[in-house]
Amino acid sequence: PKPTLTPHTTNIGARALLCSAAGRMIGPPHPGVPLAYGTAGFRARADLLDSTFFRMGALAVLRSRSRGGLAVGLMVTASHNAEPDNGIKLVDPDGGMLDVSWEPHASAVANAADADLAAVLDAVADAVGVVSAGGGRVLVARDTRPHSERLSALALDGVSHLGGAGEDFGLLTTPQLHHIVRHANGGAAGGAHVGPAAWASEGGYAEMLCTAFAALLPPDLGGGGLRAPLTVDCACGVGGPQLAPIAQRLAPLLPLELINRPGEGELNAGCGAEFVQKGRLPPRGLDTPPPTTSADSGGGGGGGGSRLCSLDGDADRVVFHYWRLCAGAVPEWRLLDGDKIAALFAAFVCDELRALEIEPALSVACVQTAYANGASGAHLRSLGVPTPLARTGVKHVHHAALRYDVSVYFEANGHGTLLFSDSAVSAIAAARQRAEASGDAGKAASAARLLAAKQLVNQAIGDAISAILLVEAILLLRGWSIERWDAMYEDLPSRQAKLGVADRAALRVNEDETRTLEPAELQREIDALAASHSRGRAFVRPSGTEDVVRVYAEAATQQAADELARKVGQATWRLAGGVGEQP
């Protein structure tokens, strides 16, 4: 049973930390396992995280107070990790990830000794200038893991112990919570075009997506009756129950079949976006080709209901796939990852903006990481779309994308989005008004589609459900099958590997991680090895979480890519302090 809690405020100004009579925060004991807050928040085995969840509840109150009482979020999930794991991450008032300046505070609070916790929270309050003894609004949601409800309750306990107001939103996808936080704060955090406050709920999220999807499609397009269903692998996670009501509402326009729902297997095991994209394998339930070779009409393509996609465990990633069925040939399973989604979104945006002829032209880019397939970048540049590179990790990519009026970013793992700046939205809305006033129906329709796309796509973070809907809308608008989309370009064969090193800090790379700075001799060897393979490209980078170096190589053939990765791994092992067996 939980102890009786008697909160009181300290006598040191208005920091107002709620402590026990003994002068320390009450909560589960710290397990003595060091944790570091990163892009994914904290993740570990669920049985190690009781104290962390309680403490993040308290920290979230301070984060809210530091922003004048604006709502923040706490998401209980370990995303694509195995079911025994769990995690927690904070959502900032604009719906984005926790500001990087707060990551050290989160780590300090999580790792503080029990006796030092109140003092560490005091130090955070001092450092961020919290001077109010009250307030603090924290919205909490969770995924479907068996321990998420209990851990969520601990986070809410931490909120209440620090005098904050916690709100339990129950089961949500991670992007849904980000969306709700953003809209709960409105223009104070999300900008002039954030959307109505009525969207700050689970039902409001569905309303936003469904009305935007319908607005993207002209009424004479035909809709669901002309295409086979899209089959959605839900990874046995929260995406299943959250997509179900949207699927029911959109059924006349977009038939969806949901498989691998909660209760139909272990979370992320043999299914989901992580399994599919990393393993290059179809998920369970979709691992055999469909029994028919009749082609989907109206943009289904690929053969007999084989238009497929996979979410990850908290539905912030999605990848598409299908079975290519050709008469007399062995069926081939094909993957369309985040790079292919980015190419489709960028082509759509560029076509619509070109038709609008806005002056001065809006800046457009597709932000990628070094892991983006070289064929993807070449294709985008052939469309006139710049492809700036950012460091690996969605927080770096998102930050780089904000420099442009309209930007697309997707990591190959299927996490990404399409962003519109407030100035871009204003310019597109003004162009629509001018087109309507002059009777230019074509330009007015282009502007309307762009504004509908902005409403449809989560502007806070990558969102698998909204990405699915925009992909399907674009395919319908273009009359494309999934096979036609896949044919935009052919990925270069690639290979990824990792090898142990004595000290990953000994390997230093440039800002976009494409070049090794130290040891300098290693980059010279990588350059020579890449040049010896047709269309060869390779890089190495230190892991952010363990003492390993990650190797990426691509080339014109799979055999060449494998060989290049092996030789780069050998050079790295030799020059950067490799441990264990040489590759």
C-alpha positions as CSV (number, residue, x, y, z in Angstrom):
1,P,0.0,0.0,0.0
2,K,1.1,3.6,-0.7
3,P,2.2,5.6,2.3
4,T,0.0,8.5,3.6
5,L,1.3,11.6,1.9
6,T,1.4,14.9,3.7
7,P,2.6,17.5,1.2
8,H,3.9,20.9,2.3
9,T,5.9,23.6,0.7
10,T,9.5,24.4,1.6
11,N,10.5,27.7,3.1
12,I,12.9,28.6,0.3
13,G,11.1,31.1,-1.8
14,A,8.4,29.9,-4.1
15,R,10.0,26.7,-5.4
16,A,7.2,24.9,-3.6
17,L,8.5,21.4,-3.7
18,L,6.2,18.9,-2.0
19,C,8.2,16.9,0.5
20,S,7.6,14.4,3.3
21,A,8.0,15.5,6.9
22,A,11.5,14.2,6.7
23,G,12.3,16.7,4.0
24,R,12.5,14.5,0.9
25,M,10.2,13.5,-1.9
26,I,8.1,10.5,-1.2
27,G,8.0,7.9,-4.0
28,P,9.3,4.5,-5.1
29,P,13.0,4.0,-4.1
30,H,15.6,4.6,-6.8
31,P,16.8,1.3,-8.2
32,G,20.4,2.5,-8.6
33,V,20.4,2.0,-12.3
34,P,21.8,5.1,-14.2
35,L,19.5,6.5,-16.9
36,A,20.0,9.1,-19.6
37,Y,17.2,11.2,-21.2
38,G,17.4,11.2,-25.0
39,T,15.2,11.5,-28.0
40,A,13.2,8.6,-26.8
41,G,13.0,9.9,-23.2
42,F,13.8,7.2,-20.7
43,R,13.5,3.5,-21.7
44,A,14.4,0.4,-19.7
45,R,12.8,-2.7,-18.3
46,A,9.5,-1.7,-16.8
47,D,10.5,-3.1,-13.3
48,L,13.3,-0.5,-13.1
49,L,11.2,2.6,-13.8
50,D,8.9,3.1,-10.8
51,S,10.9,6.0,-9.3
52,T,11.6,7.5,-12.7
53,F,7.9,7.8,-13.6
54,F,7.1,9.4,-10.2
55,R,10.0,11.8,-10.6
56,M,9.1,12.8,-14.2
57,G,5.6,13.6,-12.9
58,A,7.2,16.1,-10.5
59,L,9.6,17.4,-13.2
60,A,6.7,17.9,-15.6
61,V,5.1,20.3,-13.1
62,L,8.3,22.4,-13.1
63,R,8.4,22.4,-16.9
64,S,4.8,23.6,-17.0
65,R,5.4,26.3,-14.4
66,S,8.5,27.5,-16.3
67,R,6.2,28.1,-19.3
68,G,3.7,30.1,-17.3
69,G,1.4,27.2,-16.6
70,L,1.0,26.0,-20.1
71,A,0.1,22.3,-20.4
72,V,2.8,19.8,-21.0
73,G,2.5,16.1,-21.6
74,L,3.9,12.8,-20.2
75,M,3.7,9.8,-22.6
76,V,4.1,6.3,-21.1
77,T,5.5,4.1,-23.9
78,A,8.6,2.3,-25.1
79,S,7.4,2.6,-28.7
80,H,8.9,-0.2,-30.8
81,N,10.8,-1.9,-27.9
82,A,9.8,-5.3,-26.7
83,E,6.8,-5.7,-24.4
84,P,8.8,-6.1,-21.1
85,D,10.3,-2.6,-21.6
86,N,8.6,0.7,-20.9
87,G,9.5,4.3,-21.0
88,I,8.4,7.9,-20.4
89,K,9.0,11.1,-22.4
90,L,7.9,14.7,-21.8
91,V,6.0,16.7,-24.4
92,D,6.6,20.5,-24.5
93,P,3.7,23.0,-24.7
94,D,4.0,23.4,-28.5
95,G,3.4,19.6,-28.9
96,G,7.1,19.0,-29.7
97,M,9.7,17.0,-27.8
98,L,11.2,18.2,-24.6
99,D,13.6,21.1,-25.2
100,V,17.1,19.8,-25.3
101,S,18.2,22.2,-22.5
102,W,15.9,20.2,-20.1
103,E,17.4,16.8,-20.9
104,P,20.2,17.2,-18.3
105,H,17.6,18.2,-15.7
106,A,15.5,15.1,-16.5
107,S,18.6,12.9,-16.2
108,A,19.7,14.6,-12.9
109,V,16.2,14.1,-11.3
110,A,15.9,10.5,-12.5
111,N,19.4,9.6,-11.1
112,A,19.3,11.5,-7.8
113,A,19.7,9.5,-4.6
114,D,16.5,9.3,-2.7
115,A,17.8,11.6,0.1
116,D,18.9,14.2,-2.5
117,L,15.8,14.4,-4.6
118,A,14.2,17.4,-3.1
119,A,17.5,19.3,-3.3
120,V,17.9,18.3,-7.0
121,L,14.4,19.5,-7.8
122,D,15.1,22.7,-5.9
123,A,18.2,23.2,-8.1
124,V,16.2,22.6,-11.3
125,A,13.6,25.2,-10.2
126,D,16.4,27.7,-9.5
127,A,18.1,27.0,-12.8
128,V,15.0,27.5,-14.9
129,G,13.6,30.5,-12.9
130,V,10.5,28.9,-11.5
131,V,9.2,31.5,-9.0
132,S,5.5,30.4,-8.7
133,A,4.5,28.1,-5.9
134,G,1.3,26.9,-7.7
135,G,0.1,25.9,-11.0
136,G,1.4,23.3,-13.5
137,R,-0.8,21.3,-15.9
138,V,0.3,17.8,-17.0
139,L,-1.6,15.6,-19.5
140,V,-0.7,11.9,-19.2
141,A,-1.4,9.1,-21.7
142,R,-0.2,5.6,-22.1
143,D,0.2,2.7,-24.6
144,T,-1.2,-0.8,-24.2
145,R,1.7,-2.5,-22.4
146,P,0.5,-4.5,-19.4
147,H,2.5,-2.3,-16.9
148,S,1.7,1.1,-18.5
149,E,-1.4,1.8,-16.4
150,R,0.4,1.2,-13.2
151,L,3.4,3.4,-14.3
152,S,1.1,6.1,-15.6
153,A,-0.5,6.2,-12.1
154,L,2.9,6.7,-10.6
155,A,3.6,9.7,-12.9
156,L,0.2,11.2,-11.9
157,D,1.2,10.7,-8.3
158,G,4.4,12.7,-8.9
159,V,2.4,15.5,-10.5
160,S,0.1,15.8,-7.5
161,H,2.9,15.6,-5.0
162,L,4.4,18.8,-6.5
163,G,1.0,20.5,-6.5
164,G,0.3,20.2,-10.2
165,A,-2.9,19.3,-11.9
166,G,-2.6,16.0,-13.7
167,E,-5.1,14.8,-16.3
168,D,-5.3,11.1,-17.3
169,F,-6.1,10.7,-21.0
170,G,-5.9,6.9,-20.8
171,L,-4.9,5.0,-24.0
172,L,-3.6,7.2,-26.8
173,T,-0.9,7.0,-29.5
174,T,2.1,9.1,-28.8
175,P,1.2,11.5,-31.7
176,Q,-2.3,11.9,-30.3
177,L,-0.9,13.2,-26.9
178,H,1.5,15.6,-28.7
179,H,-1.5,16.8,-30.7
180,I,-3.7,17.3,-27.7
181,V,-1.0,19.2,-25.7
182,R,-0.4,21.5,-28.7
183,H,-4.1,22.3,-29.2
184,A,-4.8,22.6,-25.4
185,N,-2.3,25.5,-25.4
186,G,-3.6,27.0,-28.7
187,G,-1.8,30.0,-30.1
188,A,0.2,30.6,-27.0
189,A,2.5,27.8,-28.0
190,G,1.4,26.4,-31.4
191,G,1.3,29.6,-33.4
192,A,-1.4,31.5,-35.2
193,H,-2.7,28.6,-37.3
194,V,-2.7,25.9,-34.6
195,G,-6.4,25.0,-35.0
196,P,-9.4,25.2,-32.8
197,A,-9.4,24.3,-29.1
198,A,-12.1,21.7,-29.9
199,W,-9.5,19.5,-31.5
200,A,-7.7,19.2,-28.1
201,S,-9.2,15.8,-27.4
202,E,-9.2,12.2,-28.7
203,G,-12.5,13.0,-30.6
204,G,-11.1,16.3,-31.8
205,Y,-8.1,14.5,-33.3
206,A,-10.3,12.2,-35.3
207,E,-12.5,15.1,-36.4
208,M,-9.4,17.0,-37.6
209,L,-8.1,14.1,-39.6
210,C,-11.4,12.9,-41.1
211,T,-12.5,16.3,-42.3
212,A,-9.1,17.0,-43.8
213,F,-9.0,13.7,-45.6
214,A,-12.4,14.3,-47.1
215,A,-11.5,17.8,-48.1
216,L,-8.4,16.6,-50.0
217,L,-10.5,14.4,-52.3
218,P,-12.8,15.9,-54.9
219,P,-16.4,14.5,-54.6
220,D,-16.3,12.8,-58.0
221,L,-13.1,10.8,-57.3
222,G,-15.0,7.7,-56.4
223,G,-13.4,6.8,-53.1
224,G,-13.4,3.4,-51.4
225,G,-15.7,1.6,-53.8
226,L,-13.0,1.7,-56.5
227,R,-10.1,0.3,-54.5
228,A,-9.2,-2.7,-52.4
229,P,-8.8,-2.1,-48.7
230,L,-5.5,-1.0,-47.2
231,T,-4.4,-3.6,-44.7
232,V,-2.8,-2.1,-41.5
233,D,-0.5,-4.1,-39.3
234,C,-1.0,-2.5,-35.9
235,A,2.0,-4.1,-34.1
236,C,-0.5,-5.4,-31.5
237,G,-0.3,-1.9,-30.1
238,V,-2.3,1.2,-29.3
239,G,-2.6,2.2,-33.0
240,G,-5.3,-0.5,-33.4
241,P,-7.9,0.8,-31.0
242,Q,-7.1,4.4,-31.9
243,L,-7.4,3.9,-35.7
244,A,-10.6,1.8,-35.5
245,P,-13.1,4.7,-35.0
246,I,-11.3,6.7,-37.8
247,A,-11.4,3.7,-40.1
248,Q,-15.2,3.3,-39.4
249,R,-15.8,6.9,-40.2
250,L,-13.8,6.9,-43.4
251,A,-15.0,3.6,-44.7
252,P,-16.9,5.1,-47.6
253,L,-13.8,6.8,-48.8
254,L,-11.0,4.6,-47.6
255,P,-11.6,0.9,-46.6
256,L,-9.1,-0.2,-43.9
257,E,-8.6,-3.7,-42.6
258,L,-6.8,-3.8,-39.2
259,I,-4.7,-6.8,-38.2
260,N,-2.3,-7.5,-35.3
261,R,-4.5,-5.6,-32.8
262,P,-4.0,-5.7,-29.0
263,G,-4.7,-9.2,-27.7
264,E,-3.7,-10.8,-31.0
265,G,-0.1,-11.4,-30.1
266,E,2.8,-9.9,-28.2
267,L,3.5,-6.2,-28.8
268,N,6.1,-5.6,-31.7
269,A,6.9,-9.3,-31.9
270,G,7.2,-10.4,-35.5
271,C,5.1,-7.4,-36.6
272,G,5.1,-3.6,-36.6
273,A,7.2,-1.0,-38.5
274,E,10.5,-1.7,-36.6
275,F,10.3,-5.4,-37.4
276,V,9.4,-4.8,-41.0
277,Q,11.8,-2.0,-41.8
278,K,14.9,-3.3,-39.9
279,G,14.4,-6.9,-40.8
280,R,13.2,-6.3,-44.4
281,L,10.5,-8.9,-43.8
282,P,6.7,-8.9,-44.0
283,P,4.9,-9.0,-40.6
284,R,3.0,-12.0,-39.3
285,G,-0.4,-12.4,-40.9
286,L,0.9,-10.8,-44.1
287,D,4.0,-13.0,-44.7
288,T,2.5,-14.9,-47.7
289,P,1.4,-13.4,-51.0
290,P,-2.4,-12.9,-51.5
291,P,-4.2,-15.7,-53.3
292,T,-5.2,-13.6,-56.3
293,T,-3.3,-11.8,-59.0
294,S,-6.1,-9.5,-60.0
295,A,-4.9,-5.9,-59.9
296,D,-6.4,-3.3,-57.6
297,S,-8.1,-0.6,-59.5
298,G,-8.3,3.1,-58.6
299,G,-4.8,3.2,-57.1
300,G,-4.7,0.0,-55.1
301,G,-2.2,-1.8,-57.3
302,G,0.3,-4.4,-56.6
303,G,-2.2,-7.3,-56.9
304,G,-5.3,-8.5,-55.1
305,G,-5.5,-6.5,-51.9
306,S,-1.7,-6.4,-51.3
307,R,-1.6,-2.7,-50.3
308,L,-0.1,-3.0,-46.8
309,C,1.4,-0.9,-44.1
310,S,2.8,-1.4,-40.6
311,L,2.7,0.9,-37.5
312,D,5.0,0.7,-34.6
313,G,4.0,0.1,-31.0
314,D,2.9,3.7,-30.3
315,A,1.9,4.6,-33.8
316,D,4.5,7.3,-34.5
317,R,6.1,5.4,-37.4
318,V,4.7,3.8,-40.5
319,V,6.2,1.9,-43.5
320,F,4.3,0.6,-46.5
321,H,4.8,-2.7,-48.3
322,Y,3.2,-4.9,-50.9
323,W,3.5,-8.2,-52.8
324,R,4.5,-7.6,-56.4
325,L,2.6,-10.3,-58.4
326,C,3.6,-10.9,-62.0
327,A,2.2,-13.7,-64.2
328,G,4.6,-16.6,-64.2
329,A,7.0,-15.1,-61.7
330,V,7.6,-15.7,-58.0
331,P,5.8,-13.1,-55.9
332,E,8.2,-10.4,-54.6
333,W,7.7,-8.6,-51.3
334,R,8.5,-4.9,-51.6
335,L,9.1,-2.3,-48.8
336,L,8.4,1.4,-49.1
337,D,10.1,3.0,-46.2
338,G,10.3,6.6,-44.8
339,D,12.4,7.7,-47.8
340,K,9.7,6.7,-50.2
341,I,7.0,8.5,-48.1
342,A,9.1,11.6,-48.1
343,A,9.5,11.5,-51.9
344,L,5.7,11.2,-52.4
345,F,5.0,14.1,-50.0
346,A,7.6,16.3,-51.5
347,A,6.4,15.7,-55.1
348,F,2.8,16.5,-54.0
349,V,3.8,19.7,-52.3
350,C,6.0,20.9,-55.2
351,D,3.3,20.2,-57.8
352,E,0.7,22.1,-55.9
353,L,3.0,25.1,-55.1
354,R,4.1,25.2,-58.7
355,A,0.5,25.5,-59.8
356,L,-0.1,28.3,-57.2
357,E,2.8,30.5,-58.4
358,I,3.1,32.3,-55.1
359,E,5.5,35.2,-55.2
360,P,7.9,35.4,-53.6
361,A,8.3,31.6,-53.8
362,L,8.1,29.7,-50.5
363,S,11.2,27.8,-49.4
364,V,10.8,24.1,-49.6
365,A,13.1,21.3,-48.5
366,C,13.2,17.6,-47.6
367,V,15.5,17.2,-44.6
368,Q,17.3,13.9,-44.5
369,T,20.0,12.1,-42.4
370,A,23.1,10.3,-43.6
371,Y,21.0,7.1,-43.5
372,A,18.7,8.2,-46.3
373,N,19.2,6.1,-49.3
374,G,21.3,7.8,-52.0
375,A,18.7,7.1,-54.7
376,S,16.1,9.0,-52.6
377,G,18.2,12.1,-52.4
378,A,19.1,12.0,-56.1
379,H,15.4,11.7,-57.0
380,L,14.4,14.6,-54.8
381,R,17.1,16.8,-56.2
382,S,15.9,15.9,-59.7
383,L,12.6,17.4,-58.7
384,G,14.3,20.6,-57.6
385,V,13.9,19.8,-53.9
386,P,16.9,20.6,-51.7
387,T,17.9,17.8,-49.4
388,P,19.8,19.3,-46.4
389,L,21.3,16.8,-44.0
390,A,20.8,16.8,-40.2
391,R,22.3,14.7,-37.5
392,T,20.6,11.3,-36.9
393,G,17.6,11.6,-34.5
394,V,14.2,13.1,-35.1
395,K,14.9,16.0,-32.7
396,H,17.7,17.2,-35.0
397,V,15.8,16.6,-38.2
398,H,12.7,18.4,-36.9
399,H,14.8,21.4,-35.8
400,A,16.4,21.6,-39.3
401,A,13.0,21.4,-41.0
402,L,11.7,24.4,-39.2
403,R,14.1,26.6,-41.1
404,Y,11.9,26.3,-44.3
405,D,8.4,27.5,-45.2
406,V,7.3,24.0,-46.2
407,S,9.4,21.0,-45.3
408,V,9.2,17.3,-45.3
409,Y,11.3,15.0,-43.2
410,F,11.2,11.3,-42.7
411,E,13.8,8.9,-41.3
412,A,14.0,5.6,-43.2
413,N,12.3,3.9,-40.1
414,G,9.1,5.7,-41.1
415,H,9.1,8.5,-38.5
416,G,8.5,11.9,-40.1
417,T,6.0,14.6,-41.1
418,L,5.2,17.5,-43.4
419,L,5.5,20.9,-41.8
420,F,4.0,24.3,-42.8
421,S,5.2,27.5,-41.2
422,D,2.6,30.1,-40.1
423,S,3.9,32.4,-42.9
424,A,3.4,29.6,-45.5
425,V,-0.1,29.0,-44.3
426,S,-0.9,32.7,-44.6
427,A,0.6,32.9,-48.1
428,I,-1.3,29.8,-49.3
429,A,-4.6,31.1,-47.8
430,A,-4.1,34.5,-49.5
431,A,-3.4,32.8,-52.8
432,R,-6.6,30.8,-52.4
433,Q,-8.6,34.0,-51.9
434,R,-7.0,35.6,-54.9
435,A,-7.8,32.6,-57.1
436,E,-11.4,32.4,-55.9
437,A,-11.8,36.2,-56.6
438,S,-10.4,35.8,-60.1
439,G,-12.3,32.7,-60.9
440,D,-9.2,30.5,-61.2
441,A,-10.6,27.2,-60.1
442,G,-7.3,25.3,-60.7
443,K,-5.2,27.5,-58.4
444,A,-8.0,27.6,-55.8
445,A,-8.1,23.8,-55.7
446,S,-4.3,23.6,-55.3
447,A,-4.4,26.0,-52.4
448,A,-7.3,24.1,-50.8
449,R,-5.5,20.8,-51.1
450,L,-2.4,22.3,-49.5
451,L,-4.4,23.7,-46.6
452,A,-6.2,20.4,-46.1
453,A,-2.8,18.6,-46.1
454,K,-1.6,21.0,-43.4
455,Q,-4.7,20.1,-41.3
456,L,-4.3,16.4,-42.0
457,V,-0.6,16.0,-41.1
458,N,0.4,16.3,-37.4
459,Q,2.4,19.5,-37.2
460,A,4.0,18.6,-33.8
461,I,5.6,15.2,-34.5
462,G,5.7,12.2,-36.8
463,D,2.3,10.5,-36.8
464,A,1.6,7.2,-38.5
465,I,-2.1,7.6,-38.7
466,S,-2.0,11.0,-40.4
467,A,0.8,9.8,-42.6
468,I,-1.3,6.9,-43.8
469,L,-4.1,9.1,-44.7
470,L,-2.0,11.6,-46.7
471,V,-0.3,8.8,-48.6
472,E,-3.7,7.3,-49.5
473,A,-5.1,10.7,-50.5
474,I,-2.1,11.4,-52.8
475,L,-2.4,8.0,-54.4
476,L,-6.1,8.6,-55.0
477,L,-5.5,12.1,-56.4
478,R,-2.9,10.8,-58.8
479,G,-4.6,7.6,-59.7
480,W,-1.5,5.7,-58.7
481,S,-1.1,2.2,-57.5
482,I,1.4,1.4,-54.8
483,E,3.5,-0.2,-57.5
484,R,3.5,3.1,-59.4
485,W,4.6,4.9,-56.3
486,D,7.3,2.4,-55.7
487,A,8.6,3.1,-59.2
488,M,9.4,6.7,-58.4
489,Y,13.0,5.5,-58.0
490,E,14.8,2.2,-57.1
491,D,16.7,2.1,-53.8
492,L,20.4,1.4,-53.9
493,P,21.3,-1.8,-52.1
494,S,22.6,-1.1,-48.6
495,R,24.0,-2.7,-45.5
496,Q,24.2,-1.6,-41.9
497,A,26.5,-3.1,-39.2
498,K,27.9,-2.3,-35.8
499,L,31.2,-3.2,-34.1
500,G,32.4,-2.8,-30.6
501,V,35.1,-0.2,-29.7
502,A,37.0,0.5,-26.5
503,D,35.8,4.2,-26.5
504,R,33.2,5.5,-28.9
505,A,34.3,9.1,-28.0
506,A,37.6,8.4,-29.9
507,L,35.6,8.6,-33.1
508,R,34.6,12.1,-34.0
509,V,32.4,13.0,-36.9
510,N,31.2,16.2,-38.7
511,E,27.9,17.9,-38.0
512,D,25.8,15.8,-40.4
513,E,27.7,12.6,-39.6
514,T,28.8,11.9,-43.2
515,R,32.6,12.4,-42.6
516,T,34.9,11.1,-39.9
517,L,37.2,13.8,-38.4
518,E,39.1,11.7,-36.0
519,P,41.0,9.5,-36.6
520,A,41.6,11.3,-39.9
521,E,43.3,8.3,-41.5
522,L,40.0,6.4,-41.3
523,Q,38.1,8.9,-43.5
524,R,40.8,8.6,-46.2
525,E,40.4,4.8,-46.2
526,I,36.6,5.1,-46.3
527,D,36.9,7.5,-49.3
528,A,39.1,5.0,-51.1
529,L,36.9,2.1,-50.4
530,A,33.7,3.9,-51.5
531,A,35.4,5.0,-54.7
532,S,36.4,1.4,-55.6
533,H,32.7,0.4,-55.8
534,S,30.2,1.6,-58.3
535,R,27.9,4.2,-56.7
536,G,29.6,3.4,-53.4
537,R,29.0,5.5,-50.3
538,A,29.8,4.7,-46.7
539,F,30.1,6.4,-43.3
540,V,30.6,5.5,-39.7
541,R,29.3,7.1,-36.6
542,P,29.5,6.5,-32.8
543,S,26.4,5.2,-31.2
544,G,24.6,7.5,-28.9
545,T,23.9,4.8,-26.3
546,E,26.6,2.2,-26.3
547,D,30.3,1.7,-27.0
548,V,29.8,0.6,-30.6
549,V,30.4,2.2,-34.0
550,R,27.6,2.0,-36.6
551,V,28.6,1.4,-40.2
552,Y,26.5,2.2,-43.2
553,A,27.4,1.3,-46.8
554,E,25.5,1.4,-50.1
555,A,26.5,0.5,-53.7
556,A,25.1,-0.6,-57.1
557,T,24.6,-4.2,-56.1
558,Q,23.9,-6.0,-52.8
559,Q,27.1,-7.9,-53.0
560,A,29.1,-4.7,-53.4
561,A,27.3,-3.0,-50.5
562,D,28.0,-6.0,-48.3
563,E,31.6,-6.0,-49.2
564,L,32.0,-2.3,-48.7
565,A,30.4,-2.5,-45.3
566,R,32.7,-5.3,-44.3
567,K,35.8,-3.5,-45.5
568,V,34.8,-0.2,-43.8
569,G,34.1,-2.2,-40.6
570,Q,37.6,-3.7,-40.8
571,A,39.2,-0.3,-41.3
572,T,37.2,1.1,-38.4
573,W,38.1,-1.8,-36.1
574,R,41.8,-1.3,-36.9
575,L,42.0,2.5,-36.6
576,A,39.3,3.3,-34.0
577,G,40.2,0.9,-31.3
578,G,38.0,-2.1,-32.1
579,V,37.4,-4.8,-29.5
580,G,36.4,-8.4,-30.0
581,E,36.7,-10.3,-33.2
582,Q,37.6,-8.3,-36.3
583,P,34.8,-8.1,-38.9
